[in-house]
């Protein structure tokens, strides 16, 4: 299954053009976390290419850089492939 593209599309749910920051789709990110059966604190102990604080911001639906959102999407893609 193509989880990466699905994850990226869900996370990018709302994009503001003319800005270098993208609003995270908090419902999609929470749904991915629940599907993976993870708790937010997982990201506090595991460094997955983004900080724990940035993950919290993404789950809160705040604006983040494209790189952070892609790193979160890649994490879930890899997680679903291996688990």
C-alpha positions, 0 to 999 in steps of 0.5 A, a space after each residue: 500500500 502507498 502509505 507515504 502518499 496517503 499520509 502526505 496528502 492527509 497531513 497536507 490537508 490544508 495548504 496556504 499558498 504564498 507561505 513557507 509554512 503549511 497547516 497540519 491536518 490534526 485529525 489526520 495525524 491523530 488518526 495515523 497515530 491511533 491506527 499505529 497504536 502509538 502515544 504522543 510520548 513515543 516521539 519524546 523517546 524516539 528521534 524520527 527526523 523531527 522533534 517531539 515539540 514539532 510533533 505536538 505542533 502538528 497534532 495541534 494543527 499548527 503551521 509547520 515547515 514542509 520538511 517536518 510534515 514530510 518527515 512525519 509522513 515518512 515515519 508513518 509510511 515506514 512504521 506501517 510497512 514494518 509493523 
